[in-house]
Amino acid sequence: MKAFGLGQARSVRFTAHVDTFRREARAAILHAARSVPLPQTVIALGHAWVLGYGAWLITQGELGVGALVAAMLVVNTLVLRIEGIGRLLQVIADARSSAGRIWEVLDAEPGIVPGRGRLPEGPLGIRFESVSASPLGDGGIVLHELDLTIQPGEIVALVGPTGSGKSILTGLLPRLIEADHGAVKIGSDEIGWHDVRGLELSDLRRRVHVLPQESFLFSDTLAANLRLTAPDADEEALHQALDRAAAGEVFARLAEGFETKLGDRGVTLSGGQRQRICLARALLADADVLVLDDATSALDAVTERRAIENVRTLRRTGDKPVTMLIVSSRLSTILAADRVLVLAQGRIVAGGTHEELAADNASYRALMGI
């Protein structure tokens, strides 16, 4: 707002909203004051009716002063109870209206129905078989008859022009988005390929982790943010995850260590620091498939390459290999991958190493500006 000089315009707009609220609130109060039901008015004036009629009976010698006082006490008790019942009925009426809207949400059938299968233990890869997806439901196909296979432990970079469907492709893996046609499968040649539609969502999303570009950090300590994916992780595991994400120096600069408050959305950190913390959290989840949807865009080339190489080390050292799909348009990221896939017009139109594509594919050279 400051950069675009919008302060005055936004102040006028906010003042207009306040004036509208004040006017509508006053109208609501006037409507409520005019709409008091007649029975409620009669009940509220019960004291006057009893006092007037009782005074007339006393003048006629038909009623004593003590009886009038007793009658007034009885009326006072009844009026309070009846008014309470009236307020309760109003609350019940409001609650029924609100509950109706809440039940509409609770009764809505989920668009993505979980399966019952579980993935076998072992390294996992990714396979798309003739997958078409139209996430907006308007018939506009973004991915069309897409086929690709990523073997377990492979690091693959996915590139493509803006709007080609890269983020939609990543959302299909943990079933954040549902494919219209075809099959999205997780597995390997050894354990078999399993359609994600037949898997439990909790098990699928535990084994397949997608890290978006705009990762979220809560207004809590560093340790609490990291332990979102691994509640039982000790400090040694936290340190290891930070080191693998090339975030060791970030931790070293925090005066209170793991107890440092990060602020809402990680406001106390820079963009690159937030991305490294989120990458460490994703690695701490110990997923078999890690998808980075431009999740290292704020990192410098050296730090980014070090983080990717640390993940690659998991395969070389004999630990559980991590399959990585990296969506990026940066040459430094692509050079760290085993091979590159080019997405265009809803399909994988080319694949190979960077050197092969740079030599043989003109559209890839144009896309990368080389």
C-alpha positions as CSV (number, residue, x, y, z in Angstrom):
1,M,0.0,0.0,0.0
2,K,2.8,2.4,0.8
3,A,4.8,1.4,-2.4
4,F,1.8,2.2,-4.6
5,G,0.6,5.2,-2.7
6,L,-2.8,3.7,-1.8
7,G,-3.0,5.0,1.7
8,Q,-5.6,7.8,1.1
9,A,-7.8,5.7,-1.2
10,R,-7.8,2.8,1.3
11,S,-8.6,5.1,4.1
12,V,-11.6,6.5,2.2
13,R,-12.8,3.0,1.4
14,F,-12.5,1.9,5.0
15,T,-14.4,4.9,6.2
16,A,-17.2,4.0,3.8
17,H,-17.4,0.5,5.2
18,V,-17.6,1.9,8.8
19,D,-20.4,4.3,7.8
20,T,-22.3,1.4,6.1
21,F,-21.9,-0.8,9.2
22,R,-23.0,2.1,11.5
23,R,-26.1,2.8,9.3
24,E,-27.1,-0.9,9.1
25,A,-26.6,-1.4,12.8
26,R,-28.8,1.6,13.6
27,A,-31.5,0.3,11.2
28,A,-31.4,-3.2,12.9
29,I,-31.8,-1.7,16.3
30,L,-34.8,0.5,15.2
31,H,-36.4,-2.6,13.5
32,A,-36.0,-4.6,16.7
33,A,-37.4,-1.8,18.8
34,R,-40.5,-1.5,16.5
35,S,-41.1,-5.2,16.3
36,V,-41.6,-6.1,20.0
37,P,-44.5,-8.6,20.0
38,L,-47.8,-7.5,21.7
39,P,-47.8,-10.5,24.1
40,Q,-44.3,-9.5,25.3
41,T,-45.5,-6.0,25.9
42,V,-48.5,-7.2,27.9
43,I,-46.2,-9.4,30.0
44,A,-43.8,-6.5,30.5
45,L,-46.7,-4.3,31.7
46,G,-48.0,-7.0,34.1
47,H,-46.9,-5.0,37.1
48,A,-49.0,-2.0,36.0
49,W,-52.1,-4.2,35.3
50,V,-51.9,-5.9,38.7
51,L,-51.2,-2.7,40.6
52,G,-54.0,-0.7,38.9
53,Y,-56.6,-3.5,39.2
54,G,-55.5,-4.3,42.8
55,A,-55.8,-0.6,43.8
56,W,-59.3,-0.5,42.4
57,L,-60.2,-3.6,44.4
58,I,-58.8,-2.1,47.6
59,T,-61.0,1.0,47.0
60,Q,-64.0,-1.3,46.7
61,G,-63.1,-3.0,49.9
62,E,-62.6,-6.4,48.2
63,L,-58.9,-6.7,48.6
64,G,-56.4,-6.0,51.4
65,V,-53.0,-4.3,51.0
66,G,-51.1,-7.5,52.0
67,A,-52.9,-9.5,49.3
68,L,-51.9,-6.8,46.7
69,V,-48.3,-6.9,47.8
70,A,-48.3,-10.7,47.6
71,A,-49.9,-10.5,44.1
72,M,-47.2,-8.1,43.0
73,L,-44.4,-10.5,44.2
74,V,-46.1,-13.3,42.3
75,V,-46.3,-11.3,39.1
76,N,-42.7,-10.2,39.4
77,T,-41.6,-13.8,39.7
78,L,-43.7,-14.9,36.7
79,V,-42.6,-12.0,34.5
80,L,-38.9,-12.8,35.1
81,R,-39.5,-16.5,34.3
82,I,-41.6,-15.8,31.2
83,E,-39.1,-13.3,29.8
84,G,-36.3,-15.8,30.4
85,I,-38.3,-18.4,28.4
86,G,-38.8,-15.9,25.6
87,R,-35.1,-15.2,25.4
88,L,-34.4,-18.9,25.3
89,L,-36.9,-19.4,22.5
90,Q,-35.2,-16.7,20.5
91,V,-31.8,-18.3,21.1
92,I,-33.2,-21.7,20.0
93,A,-34.5,-20.1,16.8
94,D,-31.2,-18.5,16.0
95,A,-29.4,-21.7,16.8
96,R,-31.7,-23.7,14.5
97,S,-30.9,-21.3,11.6
98,S,-27.2,-21.5,12.3
99,A,-27.2,-25.3,12.7
100,G,-28.9,-25.7,9.4
101,R,-26.0,-24.0,7.6
102,I,-23.5,-26.0,9.6
103,W,-25.1,-29.3,8.9
104,E,-25.1,-28.4,5.2
105,V,-21.3,-28.4,5.4
106,L,-21.1,-31.5,7.6
107,D,-23.4,-33.5,5.4
108,A,-21.6,-32.6,2.2
109,E,-20.0,-35.6,0.6
110,P,-16.2,-35.2,0.0
111,G,-15.1,-35.0,-3.6
112,I,-12.1,-37.2,-2.9
113,V,-13.0,-40.6,-1.4
114,P,-10.1,-42.4,0.3
115,G,-9.4,-46.0,-0.5
116,R,-8.4,-48.8,1.9
117,G,-5.1,-50.0,0.6
118,R,-1.7,-49.3,2.1
119,L,1.6,-49.0,0.3
120,P,4.2,-51.8,0.9
121,E,7.4,-50.8,2.6
122,G,10.2,-50.0,0.2
123,P,11.4,-47.3,-2.2
124,L,8.7,-45.7,-4.2
125,G,8.5,-44.2,-7.6
126,I,5.9,-42.3,-9.6
127,R,3.9,-43.3,-12.7
128,F,1.3,-41.4,-14.7
129,E,-0.7,-43.4,-17.2
130,S,-2.7,-41.4,-19.8
131,V,-3.7,-38.8,-17.1
132,S,-6.0,-36.0,-18.0
133,A,-7.0,-33.3,-15.4
134,S,-9.4,-30.4,-15.4
135,P,-9.2,-29.1,-11.8
136,L,-11.6,-26.2,-12.3
137,G,-14.4,-28.6,-13.6
138,D,-15.1,-26.3,-16.5
139,G,-14.0,-28.7,-19.2
140,G,-10.7,-26.9,-19.8
141,I,-8.2,-29.8,-19.9
142,V,-4.8,-28.7,-18.4
143,L,-3.1,-32.1,-18.5
144,H,-4.0,-34.3,-21.5
145,E,-3.1,-38.0,-21.8
146,L,0.1,-37.4,-19.8
147,D,2.5,-40.3,-19.4
148,L,5.7,-40.4,-17.3
149,T,7.6,-42.7,-15.0
150,I,10.1,-41.8,-12.3
151,Q,12.0,-44.7,-10.8
152,P,12.6,-45.0,-7.0
153,G,15.5,-42.9,-5.9
154,E,15.6,-40.8,-9.0
155,I,15.9,-37.0,-8.9
156,V,13.9,-35.5,-11.8
157,A,13.4,-31.8,-12.8
158,L,10.2,-30.8,-14.4
159,V,10.2,-27.6,-16.5
160,G,7.5,-26.0,-18.6
161,P,6.1,-22.6,-19.5
162,T,3.8,-20.7,-17.1
163,G,0.3,-22.2,-17.0
164,S,1.4,-25.6,-18.4
165,G,0.1,-27.5,-15.4
166,K,3.2,-28.2,-13.4
167,S,1.5,-27.4,-10.0
168,I,-1.6,-29.4,-11.0
169,L,0.6,-32.4,-11.7
170,T,2.2,-32.2,-8.3
171,G,-1.2,-31.9,-6.6
172,L,-2.3,-35.2,-8.2
173,L,0.3,-37.3,-6.4
174,P,-1.1,-36.9,-2.8
175,R,-4.7,-36.5,-4.2
176,L,-5.0,-32.9,-3.4
177,I,-6.5,-32.8,-6.9
178,E,-8.3,-35.7,-8.6
179,A,-7.5,-36.8,-12.1
180,D,-10.4,-36.9,-14.6
181,H,-9.0,-39.8,-16.6
182,G,-6.1,-42.2,-16.4
183,A,-4.2,-43.5,-13.4
184,V,-1.7,-41.9,-11.0
185,K,0.3,-44.7,-9.5
186,I,2.9,-44.9,-6.7
187,G,5.3,-47.9,-6.3
188,S,8.0,-49.7,-8.2
189,D,8.6,-52.7,-10.4
190,E,9.6,-54.7,-7.4
191,I,6.6,-54.0,-5.2
192,G,4.1,-53.2,-7.9
193,W,2.4,-50.0,-8.9
194,H,-0.6,-48.9,-6.9
195,D,-3.3,-46.5,-8.0
196,V,-3.6,-43.6,-5.5
197,R,-7.4,-43.9,-5.7
198,G,-7.2,-47.2,-3.8
199,L,-4.9,-46.0,-1.0
200,E,-5.7,-44.6,2.4
201,L,-5.1,-40.8,2.2
202,S,-3.2,-40.7,5.5
203,D,-0.8,-43.4,4.4
204,L,-0.4,-41.9,0.9
205,R,0.3,-38.4,2.2
206,R,2.7,-39.8,4.8
207,R,4.8,-41.5,2.1
208,V,4.4,-38.7,-0.6
209,H,5.1,-35.2,0.6
210,V,4.6,-32.1,-1.6
211,L,6.3,-28.9,-0.6
212,P,4.8,-25.8,-2.3
213,Q,6.6,-22.6,-3.1
214,E,4.6,-20.6,-0.4
215,S,5.2,-22.8,2.6
216,F,3.6,-21.9,5.9
217,L,5.2,-21.5,9.2
218,F,3.1,-21.1,12.4
219,S,3.6,-18.4,15.0
220,D,5.4,-20.9,17.3
221,T,8.9,-22.1,18.1
222,L,11.2,-23.5,15.6
223,A,11.0,-26.9,17.2
224,A,7.2,-26.9,17.2
225,N,7.2,-26.0,13.5
226,L,9.7,-28.8,12.6
227,R,7.8,-31.4,14.7
228,L,4.6,-30.9,12.8
229,T,5.6,-33.8,10.5
230,A,7.4,-35.8,13.2
231,P,6.0,-35.1,16.7
232,D,8.3,-37.5,18.5
233,A,11.6,-36.3,16.8
234,D,14.4,-35.5,19.3
235,E,16.8,-32.6,18.9
236,E,19.4,-34.8,17.2
237,A,16.9,-35.6,14.4
238,L,15.9,-31.9,14.2
239,H,19.6,-31.0,13.7
240,Q,20.1,-33.6,11.1
241,A,17.0,-32.4,9.1
242,L,18.3,-28.8,9.3
243,D,21.7,-29.8,8.1
244,R,20.3,-31.8,5.1
245,A,18.2,-28.8,4.2
246,A,21.3,-26.6,4.3
247,A,19.7,-24.7,7.1
248,G,22.4,-25.2,9.7
249,E,23.6,-21.6,9.5
250,V,20.0,-20.4,9.9
251,F,19.8,-22.3,13.2
252,A,23.2,-21.0,14.3
253,R,21.9,-17.4,14.0
254,L,18.9,-18.0,16.2
255,A,19.7,-16.7,19.7
256,E,17.3,-19.1,21.5
257,G,17.9,-22.1,19.3
258,F,14.9,-24.4,18.9
259,E,12.9,-22.3,21.3
260,T,13.1,-19.2,19.0
261,K,9.6,-17.8,18.1
262,L,9.3,-17.6,14.3
263,G,6.3,-15.2,14.3
264,D,3.2,-15.5,12.2
265,R,4.0,-17.1,8.8
266,G,7.7,-17.0,9.8
267,V,7.8,-13.2,9.6
268,T,11.1,-13.1,11.5
269,L,12.9,-15.1,8.8
270,S,13.9,-14.2,5.2
271,G,12.2,-15.9,2.3
272,G,15.2,-18.2,1.8
273,Q,15.4,-19.1,5.5
274,R,11.7,-19.9,5.5
275,Q,12.1,-22.2,2.5
276,R,15.0,-24.0,4.1
277,I,13.1,-24.5,7.4
278,C,10.1,-25.9,5.4
279,L,12.4,-28.2,3.5
280,A,13.9,-29.5,6.7
281,R,10.4,-30.1,8.0
282,A,9.6,-32.0,4.8
283,L,12.7,-34.1,5.2
284,L,11.9,-34.8,8.8
285,A,8.6,-36.4,7.6
286,D,10.8,-39.2,6.2
287,A,8.7,-39.5,3.1
288,D,9.6,-41.8,0.2
289,V,8.6,-39.3,-2.5
290,L,9.4,-35.6,-2.1
291,V,8.0,-33.1,-4.5
292,L,9.4,-29.6,-4.5
293,D,7.0,-27.2,-6.4
294,D,9.4,-24.3,-6.9
295,A,10.1,-24.7,-3.2
296,T,13.8,-23.5,-3.5
297,S,13.1,-20.4,-5.6
298,A,14.4,-18.0,-2.8
299,L,17.7,-19.8,-2.3
300,D,21.0,-18.9,-4.0
301,A,22.4,-21.5,-6.4
302,V,25.1,-22.8,-4.0
303,T,22.7,-23.3,-1.1
304,E,20.1,-24.9,-3.3
305,R,22.6,-27.3,-4.9
306,R,24.0,-28.3,-1.4
307,A,20.5,-29.1,-0.2
308,I,19.7,-31.3,-3.2
309,E,23.1,-33.0,-3.0
310,N,22.4,-33.8,0.7
311,V,19.1,-35.5,-0.3
312,R,21.0,-37.4,-3.1
313,T,23.5,-38.6,-0.4
314,L,20.6,-40.6,1.2
315,R,20.7,-42.8,-1.8
316,R,24.5,-43.2,-2.0
317,T,25.0,-43.9,1.7
318,G,22.6,-46.9,1.8
319,D,19.8,-45.1,3.7
320,K,16.3,-45.1,2.4
321,P,16.5,-43.5,-1.1
322,V,14.2,-40.5,-1.6
323,T,12.6,-40.0,-5.0
324,M,12.5,-36.3,-5.9
325,L,10.4,-34.4,-8.4
326,I,11.6,-30.8,-8.6
327,V,9.5,-28.2,-10.4
328,S,11.7,-25.3,-11.3
329,S,12.8,-23.0,-14.1
330,R,16.2,-22.3,-12.7
331,L,19.2,-23.7,-14.5
332,S,21.1,-24.4,-11.3
333,T,18.3,-26.6,-10.1
334,I,18.0,-28.5,-13.3
335,L,21.7,-29.2,-13.4
336,A,21.4,-31.0,-10.0
337,A,18.8,-33.4,-11.4
338,D,19.4,-36.9,-12.9
339,R,17.2,-36.0,-15.9
340,V,14.8,-33.3,-17.1
341,L,11.2,-33.6,-18.3
342,V,9.6,-30.8,-20.4
343,L,5.9,-30.3,-19.9
344,A,4.0,-28.5,-22.6
345,Q,0.4,-28.5,-23.9
346,G,-0.6,-31.0,-21.2
347,R,2.0,-33.6,-22.1
348,I,5.6,-34.5,-21.5
349,V,7.1,-33.5,-24.8
350,A,10.7,-34.2,-24.2
351,G,13.0,-35.8,-21.6
352,G,16.7,-36.5,-21.0
353,T,19.7,-34.9,-19.4
354,H,20.2,-31.1,-19.6
355,E,23.0,-31.6,-22.1
356,E,20.9,-33.8,-24.4
357,L,17.9,-31.4,-24.4
358,A,20.1,-28.3,-24.8
359,A,21.7,-29.9,-27.9
360,D,18.6,-31.4,-29.5
361,N,15.5,-29.5,-28.4
362,A,14.9,-26.0,-29.6
363,S,11.9,-25.4,-27.4
364,Y,13.9,-26.4,-24.3
365,R,16.7,-24.0,-25.2
366,A,14.1,-21.2,-25.7
367,L,12.4,-22.1,-22.3
368,M,15.7,-22.0,-20.5
369,G,17.1,-19.0,-22.4
370,I,20.2,-20.7,-23.6
